[in-house]
Structure formats: C-alpha cells, structure tokens
Amino acid sequence: MGLGRFLHTHGEREDAGGTIERARAYEVMAAVWFAGRRRRVFTRLAALADARSGDTVLDVGCGTGYLTSLLAARVGPEGRATGLDPSGPMIDYARRRAPGNCSYVLGEAQDLPFGDMAFDRVVSSLAVHHIPVDARDAAMREMFRVLRPGGRLLIADFRPPTGRTGAHLTSALAGPAMARNPIGRLRGLITDAGFDVRDEGDQRPLLHYVRATRPRSSTPAPPLARDAAE
C-alpha cells in the first residue's frame, strides 16, 4: 500500500473525495514534503488571506490546524479563527494544540454549519482536491454564503509538478485524490459561485492560489440547476 493510501480514506469511486485519518503521519509527511519551508509557505498564505486584527476567519479543510493557528495569530485576541475538517482524528489533533482564539469544528465544505455572512475571511488550503467532484460547486457556494459582502476568499492547492519524478512522488504521497486535482478549474469554480477574482499565482515550491472577493452588493448565489429541479 502506498503512503498516499495509508494516509487517506476514500469512497468507492476515485472522484468521491476522501479524508486524512492519520494526523501525526500527515505532519511528518508535510515536514518532508515542504523540505523545511512549510512555515515560510504557510505564513505567506496567511498573509495572502489579508486577515487583520479583530477579523473572524474560517479555514475550510483545516487538517491539523497548521494554517488556522497562523491565522489566529494574525487576527489577535480580538479576532477568531475557526477550522473545519471532515476528519475526526485531524480535528482532535488540532484541538489539542489550539490557541485561545481558535476553535475547530467537524464538518464538510459542501454543508458548512455556520450562519450566513458569519466570517470576514474564508481560506482553504490543500483541501479542494479532497472534496467529492460532484460537491465542489456546492462547497464554493457555501463559502460564498458564510462570507460577508466585501469579505475575501483564498483558495490554494497543489500545483502539479511537470517532471516525471515529481509527478510520481505527488501521486504516491497525495493518493488517488490528486488524480482529480482541480487546480485548472479553481478560477471557474470560484467565479461560478459568485465571487470576483482579484488575482492568482504560484506560492512556490508546490502551491497555486486564487484570491477573490464577495461583492459588497451581492446576495446568495442562485441555486444550481440540479437544486432548482428538486
């Protein structure tokens, strides 16, 4: 069994998404994967999220809470950072290390257990490729719903390597979910949910990000065609 399959659990179909159930092993893998630059990379992501003192921030697919804790430091004691993940072991791991202005919730991106316009910032890193393919539109729309008008979104995911060795290593570490990595569709997923894209770029060595804003005059995005038909 490859390392990717050891770390992840998946549905019967390759496109059914999955969760990471081995938090400690994931932390070790992340340290190796980022070759000592993990903190630098995620500190930069926290800065790209533009979270400020007093903000409320949601980290969707927070995993062990690594980015969530960096965001908590940025918003300070007057702010609040909340991490959400579908994996119980990852949430348990994060809760044991949570700073005072940080909390963690078990849940799925496509059904966020929060009220409308509850957050100033919404971020998601290395998580979209784990969301079932047929739920990704709903997940983006949920992020739109819980973000206040004028609030900002940051989505980052793996930038597939072009070399054969790098591609093989990515597949081995990330598991079957990487076969459905939506990096090329991120911008479309985000704009279809109603966001205005501000910019996008690479966060070297491994990530690509898109930053967007919920328009100040916006209302919740119209239902998906399949929802309207129900």
C-alpha positions as CSV (number, residue, x, y, z in Angstrom):
1,M,0.0,0.0,0.0
2,G,1.4,3.4,-1.0
3,L,1.9,6.2,1.5
4,G,-1.0,8.2,-0.1
5,R,-3.4,5.3,0.5
6,F,-2.1,4.8,4.0
7,L,-2.8,8.4,5.0
8,H,-6.2,8.8,3.2
9,T,-9.5,7.1,3.2
10,H,-11.6,7.3,0.1
11,G,-15.0,6.4,-1.2
12,E,-15.6,3.5,-3.7
13,R,-15.2,5.9,-6.7
14,E,-12.0,7.7,-7.4
15,D,-13.9,11.0,-7.6
16,A,-15.7,10.5,-4.3
17,G,-13.2,12.6,-2.3
18,G,-11.7,11.4,1.0
19,T,-10.3,12.3,4.4
20,I,-6.9,12.0,6.1
21,E,-7.2,9.9,9.2
22,R,-3.6,9.8,10.5
23,A,-2.7,13.2,11.8
24,R,0.7,12.5,13.2
25,A,1.8,10.7,10.0
26,Y,0.5,13.7,8.0
27,E,2.5,16.1,10.0
28,V,5.7,14.1,9.3
29,M,4.8,13.9,5.6
30,A,4.2,17.6,5.4
31,A,7.5,18.5,7.0
32,V,9.3,16.3,4.5
33,W,7.2,17.4,1.5
34,F,7.9,21.1,2.1
35,A,11.6,20.4,2.8
36,G,11.9,22.6,5.8
37,R,9.9,25.5,4.2
38,R,6.4,24.7,5.4
39,R,6.2,27.5,7.9
40,R,7.5,30.0,5.4
41,V,5.0,28.9,2.8
42,F,2.0,28.9,5.1
43,T,3.0,32.2,6.7
44,R,2.9,33.6,3.2
45,L,-0.6,32.0,2.7
46,A,-1.8,33.6,5.9
47,A,-0.6,37.0,4.7
48,L,-2.3,36.5,1.3
49,A,-5.5,35.9,3.2
50,D,-5.2,39.5,4.3
51,A,-6.7,38.7,7.8
52,R,-6.4,41.6,10.2
53,S,-6.7,42.2,13.9
54,G,-10.3,41.5,15.0
55,D,-11.3,39.5,11.9
56,T,-13.3,36.3,12.0
57,V,-11.7,33.7,9.7
58,L,-12.8,30.3,8.6
59,D,-10.3,27.7,7.4
60,V,-12.1,25.0,5.3
61,G,-10.4,21.7,5.3
62,C,-8.1,22.7,8.1
63,G,-6.5,19.3,8.7
64,T,-4.2,19.5,11.7
65,G,-4.8,23.3,12.1
66,Y,-1.4,24.4,10.9
67,L,-2.7,27.3,8.8
68,T,-5.6,28.0,11.2
69,S,-3.2,28.7,14.1
70,L,-1.2,31.1,11.9
71,L,-4.4,32.9,11.0
72,A,-5.3,33.1,14.7
73,A,-2.1,34.9,15.4
74,R,-2.8,37.4,12.7
75,V,-6.3,38.3,13.9
76,G,-5.2,38.5,17.6
77,P,-7.2,38.2,20.8
78,E,-10.0,40.4,19.4
79,G,-10.5,38.1,16.4
80,R,-11.4,34.5,16.0
81,A,-10.1,31.7,13.7
82,T,-12.3,28.6,13.1
83,G,-11.1,25.4,11.4
84,L,-13.4,22.9,9.8
85,D,-12.5,19.4,8.6
86,P,-14.4,16.1,7.9
87,S,-11.8,14.0,9.7
88,G,-12.3,13.4,13.4
89,P,-8.6,12.5,14.1
90,M,-7.4,15.7,12.4
91,I,-9.9,17.8,14.4
92,D,-8.9,16.1,17.6
93,Y,-5.2,16.7,16.9
94,A,-5.9,20.4,16.1
95,R,-8.0,21.0,19.2
96,R,-5.2,19.7,21.5
97,R,-2.9,22.4,20.1
98,A,-5.4,25.3,19.6
99,P,-4.6,28.8,20.8
100,G,-7.2,30.6,22.9
101,N,-8.8,32.4,20.0
102,C,-9.1,29.3,17.8
103,S,-11.7,26.6,17.6
104,Y,-12.3,23.5,15.4
105,V,-15.5,22.0,14.1
106,L,-16.1,18.6,12.4
107,G,-18.0,19.1,9.1
108,E,-17.9,19.2,5.3
109,A,-17.2,22.0,3.0
110,Q,-20.4,21.4,1.0
111,D,-22.6,21.8,4.1
112,L,-21.0,24.4,6.3
113,P,-22.6,24.5,9.8
114,F,-22.4,28.3,10.1
115,G,-24.8,31.2,9.5
116,D,-24.9,33.5,6.5
117,M,-22.2,36.2,6.4
118,A,-20.6,34.8,9.5
119,F,-16.9,35.4,8.5
120,D,-14.7,38.3,7.3
121,R,-12.3,35.9,5.6
122,V,-12.6,32.3,4.3
123,V,-9.5,30.3,3.3
124,S,-8.9,26.7,2.2
125,S,-5.5,25.1,1.5
126,L,-4.7,21.7,0.1
127,A,-8.3,20.7,0.6
128,V,-10.4,21.2,-2.6
129,H,-8.9,18.1,-4.3
130,H,-10.3,16.0,-1.3
131,I,-13.9,17.3,-1.9
132,P,-16.0,14.9,-4.0
133,V,-16.0,16.2,-7.6
134,D,-19.8,16.5,-7.7
135,A,-19.8,18.5,-4.4
136,R,-17.2,21.1,-5.3
137,D,-19.7,23.6,-6.8
138,A,-21.8,23.4,-3.6
139,A,-18.6,23.8,-1.4
140,M,-17.7,27.1,-3.2
141,R,-21.3,28.3,-2.9
142,E,-21.2,27.5,0.8
143,M,-18.0,29.5,1.2
144,F,-19.7,32.4,-0.6
145,R,-22.8,32.1,1.7
146,V,-20.8,32.3,5.0
147,L,-18.6,35.2,3.9
148,R,-19.8,38.7,4.5
149,P,-20.2,41.0,1.5
150,G,-16.8,42.6,0.8
151,G,-15.1,39.7,2.5
152,R,-12.2,37.9,1.0
153,L,-11.6,34.3,-0.1
154,L,-8.2,32.5,-0.5
155,I,-8.1,29.0,-2.1
156,A,-4.7,27.2,-2.5
157,D,-4.0,23.7,-3.7
158,F,-1.1,21.7,-5.1
159,R,0.4,22.8,-8.4
160,P,1.1,19.6,-10.2
161,P,4.8,19.2,-11.0
162,T,5.7,18.9,-14.6
163,G,8.6,16.4,-14.2
164,R,8.1,12.7,-14.2
165,T,9.8,12.2,-10.8
166,G,7.8,15.0,-9.1
167,A,4.5,13.7,-10.6
168,H,5.2,10.2,-9.3
169,L,6.1,11.5,-5.9
170,T,3.0,13.6,-5.7
171,S,0.8,10.7,-6.6
172,A,2.5,8.5,-4.0
173,L,2.1,11.0,-1.2
174,A,-1.3,12.5,-2.0
175,G,-3.1,9.3,-3.0
176,P,-5.9,8.9,-5.5
177,A,-7.4,12.3,-4.7
178,M,-4.6,14.0,-6.7
179,A,-5.8,12.3,-9.8
180,R,-8.8,14.7,-9.7
181,N,-6.8,17.8,-8.6
182,P,-9.0,20.7,-9.8
183,I,-6.2,23.3,-10.0
184,G,-7.1,24.2,-13.6
185,R,-10.7,24.7,-12.6
186,L,-10.3,26.7,-9.4
187,R,-10.9,30.1,-11.0
188,G,-14.1,28.8,-12.8
189,L,-15.4,27.2,-9.6
190,I,-14.9,30.4,-7.7
191,T,-16.4,32.8,-10.2
192,D,-19.4,30.4,-10.8
193,A,-20.2,30.7,-7.1
194,G,-20.5,34.5,-7.4
195,F,-17.0,35.7,-6.3
196,D,-15.0,38.3,-8.1
197,V,-11.4,37.0,-8.6
198,R,-8.8,39.5,-7.6
199,D,-5.6,37.7,-8.5
200,E,-3.9,34.3,-8.7
201,G,-0.4,33.0,-8.7
202,D,2.1,30.4,-7.5
203,Q,3.3,30.0,-4.0
204,R,6.5,28.1,-4.6
205,P,7.5,25.4,-4.5
206,L,4.2,23.5,-4.6
207,L,1.1,25.6,-4.5
208,H,-1.2,27.7,-6.7
209,Y,-3.6,30.2,-5.2
210,V,-6.6,32.2,-6.2
211,R,-7.8,35.3,-4.2
212,A,-11.3,36.6,-4.6
213,T,-13.9,38.9,-3.0
214,R,-17.6,38.5,-2.4
215,P,-19.1,41.6,-4.0
216,R,-20.5,44.1,-1.5
217,S,-23.9,44.3,-3.2
218,S,-24.2,40.5,-3.5
219,T,-26.9,38.2,-2.4
220,P,-26.6,34.4,-2.1
221,A,-25.8,32.8,-5.4
222,P,-28.8,31.3,-7.3
223,P,-29.4,27.6,-6.8
224,L,-27.5,25.1,-9.0
225,A,-29.6,23.8,-11.9
226,R,-29.9,20.4,-10.2
227,D,-31.0,22.0,-6.9
228,A,-33.7,24.1,-8.7
229,A,-35.1,21.0,-10.3
230,E,-35.6,19.2,-7.0
